[in-house]
Amino acid sequence: MENTPEIFGLHSNAEIGYYTNAAKEMWSKLIDIQPQTGKSGSSQSRDEVINDKATGIKSKLPALFDLDRLRKKFGLDISPTTVVLLQVC
């Protein structure tokens, strides 16, 4: 079960700061682990190491939503909650 900000008495937008900081920390660590010279001990260039890390992250991302299909599913009567859902997707 995921703890939402509301459980702690915070506004739901409080997650934005958390996820922003988490992303900054992740990229900082990726920069720290990359080789500091043109070549690393594994004979991969700096760009190859970065590309491998980025490919690994990209492979873990969920598939994109088909927004056209979702909009058609909701029809013409779209509530404000549905608008927010579609923006998030």
Order of alpha helices (4+ residues) and beta strands (2+ residues): alpha-alpha-alpha-alpha
